[in-house]
Amino acid sequence: IIFSPVFLLFWCLTFDCFAPPPLYSKMTRVLSVQSHVVFGYVGNNCASFPLQLLGLDVDTINTVDFSNHAGYRSFQGSRATGEHCLSLFSGLLSNDLVNYSLVISGYAGTASLLQALEEIVQKILEINPSATYLCDPVIGDQGRLYVPEEVVGVYRDRLLGLALIATPNQFEAEVLSSVRITCIEDSIRAMDWFHDRGVRHVVITSLELGTLPGSPAILTLVASSRSDDGRRSRYSAQFPKVNEVLFGTGDLFAALLLGWYYRSKDFVSACEKALSTTQAVVSNTLAHFRSCFGSEEAAASASWASKMAAANLRLVQSKTEIENPAVRIRLVPLQDGVEGSPPSGGTERPPPK
């Protein structure tokens, strides 16, 4: 059979024989599965803008859709189901839109959502085995669980095993690892628990280990990295604790860590940039908060809602600091058994009821 040149050209154009690969395949894309609020910066609201400033395209799946974050006295909205999230992801799959280099997850809140997230991450890693997954296991803080206990089990037994990076706070690290953290040595034991489940890089973002009387209150970040041959390198850094209640700082740190790690593949440098940037945003936010009220007395008499709104993270106003961070906090290498840390006393314990 002999086809005319016109027919062959028509056939090639119709069936995309010479079509270039989709433009999205040349982009570095992030799938962010977290909460969403109409007002404020937490969850996906907090992660998307910094990642975009770092040159990444961000797609989002919202696990909740609330009017404002839960730090206010009230909020309205709805929670997504696992079925809903899988339906959204199925739509992406059917249009050949699942080509992610990075995945980040934050607050989910139910076991069904986490099970859906597990399926989503597994499929992304199947399509792109070199994709990086950062799991921020948002389950609680300050001694209180935000989620049903069954959620803890899904993180512990299933989801963390898929993650390259994990960023729990102190309470989350304690609950997941069953190690009470009262000193640096305890934090190393807790981070080893994450390594033993396959997580390569672990950051416990905010340890309260106590300070000397009369000294400024400080928080400690600890990090651990496992190399291909199994060796583990530990680090720490300290930064000031603030009195004001700020929401979204953990979400911001996790997003910055993922973005800088992707750009440099240097875990320590990425931690330093993420922590320094987060502290710069906190400083800008506190300056704005104080300018809103003029005095501590005025702030004390203000309504809770007005204080929450004034403490909203100043992300847009910190654009320069996000894009070009001044690294003012450095990570210091640690050895097991750090001199000068509070006395050991960590004990195994079950998750709180």
Wavefront OBJ file of the C-alpha trace (Angstrom):
o trace
v 0.000 0.000 0.000
v 1.373 3.419 -0.948
v 0.315 6.432 1.110
v 0.559 9.999 -0.151
v 2.848 12.430 1.719
v -0.207 14.460 2.729
v -1.810 11.384 4.320
v 1.379 10.468 6.178
v 1.714 14.002 7.527
v -1.924 13.966 8.645
v -1.432 10.582 10.363
v 1.702 11.708 12.207
v 0.124 14.894 13.450
v -3.061 13.120 14.507
v -1.261 10.489 16.572
v 1.509 12.767 17.927
v 4.274 10.779 16.228
v 6.627 13.732 16.297
v 5.181 15.491 19.323
v 7.738 16.592 21.942
v 7.364 15.290 25.479
v 4.889 17.315 27.558
v 6.393 20.496 28.968
v 5.526 19.405 32.501
v 7.972 16.498 32.176
v 10.810 19.061 32.063
v 9.641 20.805 35.220
v 10.576 19.840 38.763
v 7.203 19.145 40.314
v 6.205 18.677 43.934
v 3.064 17.013 45.210
v 2.142 18.479 48.598
v -0.531 16.642 50.623
v -1.447 18.777 53.626
v -4.135 20.903 55.209
v -5.552 24.068 53.637
v -7.071 27.163 55.227
v -8.783 30.157 53.641
v -7.003 32.615 55.951
v -3.476 32.182 57.212
v -0.329 30.212 56.530
v -0.315 26.601 57.623
v -0.127 23.352 55.666
v -0.292 23.773 51.914
v -0.680 27.550 52.253
v 2.618 27.618 54.100
v 4.516 25.129 51.898
v 3.545 26.205 48.373
v 4.904 29.761 48.279
v 8.429 28.970 49.579
v 8.761 25.958 47.282
v 7.673 28.066 44.315
v 10.195 30.764 45.230
v 12.859 28.044 45.183
v 11.936 27.284 41.565
v 9.622 24.298 42.016
v 6.142 23.722 40.593
v 3.765 22.718 43.371
v 0.574 20.668 43.043
v -1.567 20.303 46.155
v -4.045 17.844 47.590
v -5.843 19.308 50.602
v -6.567 16.984 53.511
v -8.836 19.564 55.152
v -10.368 22.809 53.922
v -10.961 25.111 56.893
v -11.771 28.789 57.285
v -8.711 29.287 59.516
v -6.329 27.142 61.515
v -7.334 25.361 64.697
v -5.473 27.801 66.943
v -8.499 30.092 66.806
v -11.403 29.553 69.155
v -13.502 28.224 66.280
v -13.268 27.282 62.624
v -15.550 25.997 59.881
v -14.950 23.716 56.942
v -14.655 20.114 55.891
v -12.242 17.198 56.022
v -11.280 15.202 52.956
v -11.653 11.429 52.866
v -9.136 8.926 51.624
v -11.505 8.121 48.768
v -11.614 11.789 47.747
v -7.804 12.088 47.672
v -7.458 8.893 45.646
v -10.065 10.180 43.202
v -8.044 13.353 42.642
v -4.869 11.352 42.162
v -6.646 8.974 39.771
v -7.575 11.975 37.628
v -3.918 12.958 37.454
v -2.940 9.412 36.515
v -5.524 9.153 33.750
v -4.093 12.264 32.104
v -0.441 11.179 32.491
v 0.211 14.009 34.947
v 1.975 11.997 37.660
v 5.612 12.833 37.108
v 6.777 14.103 40.472
v 10.332 14.514 41.687
v 9.285 15.461 45.214
v 6.472 14.596 47.612
v 5.769 16.216 50.973
v 3.014 15.345 53.420
v 1.800 17.047 56.571
v -1.438 16.931 58.541
v -3.790 14.157 57.457
v -5.773 13.336 60.580
v -7.401 9.994 59.772
v -6.166 6.493 59.066
v -8.066 6.388 55.766
v -6.299 9.533 54.563
v -2.911 8.100 55.479
v -3.708 4.826 53.731
v -4.625 6.817 50.618
v -1.404 8.787 50.982
v 0.534 5.527 51.180
v -0.992 4.408 47.864
v -0.204 7.768 46.286
v 3.430 7.780 47.417
v 3.919 4.166 46.351
v 2.607 4.944 42.861
v 4.802 8.032 42.536
v 7.871 6.019 43.564
v 6.891 3.284 41.124
v 6.782 5.816 38.280
v 9.892 7.683 39.467
v 12.031 5.554 41.831
v 14.390 8.494 42.404
v 11.613 10.734 43.774
v 12.184 12.162 47.260
v 9.436 11.841 49.877
v 9.519 14.031 53.002
v 7.121 12.871 55.707
v 6.218 15.369 58.422
v 4.271 13.108 60.812
v 1.857 15.701 62.185
v 0.190 13.906 65.080
v 0.502 16.307 68.012
v 2.597 18.626 70.148
v 3.138 19.691 73.750
v 2.032 16.325 75.125
v -1.262 16.160 73.208
v -2.292 14.050 70.231
v -4.178 15.847 67.449
v -5.234 12.575 65.830
v -6.763 9.188 66.727
v -4.233 6.632 67.964
v -4.779 4.474 64.890
v -3.121 7.235 62.861
v 0.065 6.771 64.899
v 0.158 3.120 63.888
v -0.157 3.892 60.181
v 2.765 6.302 60.366
v 4.836 3.919 62.443
v 4.211 0.723 60.513
v 3.639 1.848 56.943
v 4.185 5.427 55.852
v 7.564 6.256 57.381
v 9.115 3.295 55.584
v 8.569 5.135 52.283
v 10.195 8.394 53.402
v 13.705 9.595 52.650
v 13.311 12.469 55.139
v 11.235 12.754 58.329
v 10.714 15.919 60.401
v 8.908 15.137 63.686
v 8.785 17.530 66.602
v 9.822 16.298 70.052
v 6.423 14.940 71.035
v 5.935 13.190 67.693
v 9.397 11.615 67.860
v 8.660 10.369 71.374
v 5.271 8.895 70.499
v 6.469 7.184 67.322
v 9.734 5.804 68.732
v 8.485 5.154 72.298
v 11.602 6.928 73.608
v 11.144 9.727 76.118
v 13.585 12.489 75.179
v 15.207 14.327 78.070
v 18.718 14.773 76.663
v 20.706 14.606 73.444
v 21.503 10.917 73.920
v 17.784 10.144 74.033
v 17.196 12.088 70.835
v 19.883 10.002 69.107
v 18.104 6.821 70.188
v 14.825 8.204 68.846
v 16.400 9.164 65.515
v 17.954 5.702 65.254
v 14.442 4.278 65.470
v 13.539 6.246 62.333
v 16.715 5.087 60.578
v 15.893 1.486 61.427
v 12.634 1.898 59.517
v 14.410 3.104 56.390
v 14.381 6.872 56.838
v 17.727 8.251 55.668
v 17.546 11.785 57.083
v 15.796 12.666 60.351
v 15.291 16.079 61.944
v 13.676 16.526 65.352
v 12.747 20.135 64.957
v 12.268 21.554 68.446
v 13.611 19.899 71.586
v 13.062 21.471 74.993
v 15.950 20.150 77.083
v 15.990 22.780 79.792
v 18.233 25.806 80.340
v 20.281 27.138 83.231
v 18.450 29.475 85.649
v 18.567 33.022 84.371
v 19.503 31.996 80.849
v 17.328 32.780 77.813
v 14.954 29.974 76.826
v 16.273 28.021 73.870
v 15.130 25.188 71.639
v 17.412 22.572 70.130
v 17.200 21.029 66.680
v 18.850 17.637 66.243
v 19.459 15.886 62.935
v 20.831 12.538 61.859
v 21.860 11.253 58.447
v 22.506 7.623 57.485
v 24.965 6.931 54.666
v 24.812 4.054 52.190
v 27.235 2.006 54.309
v 25.092 2.476 57.424
v 27.198 5.100 59.182
v 25.220 7.757 61.016
v 26.207 11.400 61.377
v 24.524 13.495 64.055
v 24.169 17.256 64.358
v 22.508 19.875 66.537
v 21.728 23.577 66.517
v 20.114 25.944 68.995
v 17.764 28.862 68.473
v 15.708 31.112 70.778
v 12.307 30.082 72.030
v 9.616 32.737 71.584
v 6.738 33.412 73.954
v 4.165 34.183 71.280
v 2.099 31.347 69.820
v 2.946 30.909 66.136
v 1.364 28.370 63.803
v 2.888 26.969 60.620
v 6.582 27.146 61.496
v 6.960 23.365 61.297
v 5.229 23.265 57.908
v 7.482 26.068 56.684
v 10.672 24.372 57.899
v 9.751 21.045 56.262
v 9.020 22.696 52.900
v 12.253 24.699 52.979
v 14.249 21.623 53.933
v 12.810 19.680 51.005
v 13.406 22.530 48.558
v 16.996 23.171 49.568
v 17.795 19.468 49.798
v 16.566 18.975 46.248
v 18.699 21.860 44.998
v 21.927 20.849 46.737
v 21.584 17.211 47.892
v 23.518 18.461 50.945
v 21.444 17.556 53.999
v 23.390 19.670 56.501
v 23.372 22.752 54.284
v 19.666 22.297 53.595
v 18.949 22.103 57.340
v 20.964 25.262 58.014
v 19.195 27.208 55.285
v 15.755 25.940 56.298
v 16.319 26.738 59.979
v 17.890 30.161 59.325
v 15.069 31.103 56.947
v 12.386 29.932 59.367
v 13.937 32.044 62.116
v 14.049 35.061 59.791
v 10.334 34.620 59.051
v 9.646 34.265 62.790
v 11.585 37.477 63.464
v 9.616 39.368 60.800
v 6.369 37.979 62.177
v 7.163 38.978 65.757
v 8.103 42.498 64.663
v 4.741 42.803 62.904
v 2.894 41.309 65.886
v 4.395 43.837 68.279
v 3.713 46.730 65.913
v 0.028 45.779 65.825
v -0.460 46.386 69.548
v 2.233 48.857 70.556
v 2.701 47.480 74.053
v 2.539 44.220 75.985
v -0.428 45.602 77.927
v -2.371 46.272 74.720
v -1.543 42.815 73.394
v -2.648 41.211 76.652
v -6.039 42.930 76.484
v -6.637 42.170 72.788
v -8.994 39.434 71.666
v -7.584 35.993 70.961
v -8.662 36.183 67.299
v -6.889 39.505 66.781
v -3.709 38.108 68.338
v -3.874 35.013 66.136
v -4.335 37.179 63.029
v -1.438 39.444 64.008
v 0.774 36.379 64.527
v 0.082 35.098 61.019
v 3.439 34.203 59.439
v 4.847 37.018 57.280
v 5.685 34.804 54.334
v 5.145 37.214 51.454
v 7.000 39.943 53.329
v 9.918 37.493 53.808
v 10.342 36.753 50.102
v 13.943 37.976 50.037
v 14.936 35.885 53.057
v 13.351 32.773 51.513
v 15.068 33.182 48.158
v 18.475 34.209 49.515
v 18.809 33.016 53.106
v 21.523 34.424 55.321
v 22.741 31.341 57.170
v 23.117 32.548 60.744
v 22.580 29.178 62.446
v 25.045 26.363 61.834
v 24.689 22.686 62.665
v 27.356 21.319 65.002
v 28.494 17.672 64.721
v 27.564 15.496 67.698
v 28.923 12.319 69.185
v 26.851 9.815 71.142
v 27.084 10.884 74.763
v 27.366 14.655 74.408
v 29.196 16.371 77.235
v 27.169 19.033 78.961
v 23.739 17.748 77.938
v 21.136 17.055 80.636
v 21.640 13.719 82.390
v 20.428 10.609 80.641
v 17.146 9.186 81.762
v 15.240 8.206 78.654
v 12.944 5.271 79.095
v 10.920 3.165 76.743
v 7.243 3.964 76.961
v 4.094 3.200 74.975
v 2.314 5.959 73.067
v 0.096 8.056 75.358
v -3.544 7.096 75.656
l 1 2 3 4 5 6 7 8 9 10 11 12 13 14 15 16 17 18 19 20 21 22 23 24 25 26 27 28 29 30 31 32 33 34 35 36 37 38 39 40 41 42 43 44 45 46 47 48 49 50 51 52 53 54 55 56 57 58 59 60 61 62 63 64 65 66 67 68 69 70 71 72 73 74 75 76 77 78 79 80 81 82 83 84 85 86 87 88 89 90 91 92 93 94 95 96 97 98 99 100 101 102 103 104 105 106 107 108 109 110 111 112 113 114 115 116 117 118 119 120 121 122 123 124 125 126 127 128 129 130 131 132 133 134 135 136 137 138 139 140 141 142 143 144 145 146 147 148 149 150 151 152 153 154 155 156 157 158 159 160 161 162 163 164 165 166 167 168 169 170 171 172 173 174 175 176 177 178 179 180 181 182 183 184 185 186 187 188 189 190 191 192 193 194 195 196 197 198 199 200 201 202 203 204 205 206 207 208 209 210 211 212 213 214 215 216 217 218 219 220 221 222 223 224 225 226 227 228 229 230 231 232 233 234 235 236 237 238 239 240 241 242 243 244 245 246 247 248 249 250 251 252 253 254 255 256 257 258 259 260 261 262 263 264 265 266 267 268 269 270 271 272 273 274 275 276 277 278 279 280 281 282 283 284 285 286 287 288 289 290 291 292 293 294 295 296 297 298 299 300 301 302 303 304 305 306 307 308 309 310 311 312 313 314 315 316 317 318 319 320 321 322 323 324 325 326 327 328 329 330 331 332 333 334 335 336 337 338 339 340 341 342 343 344 345 346 347 348 349 350 351 352 353
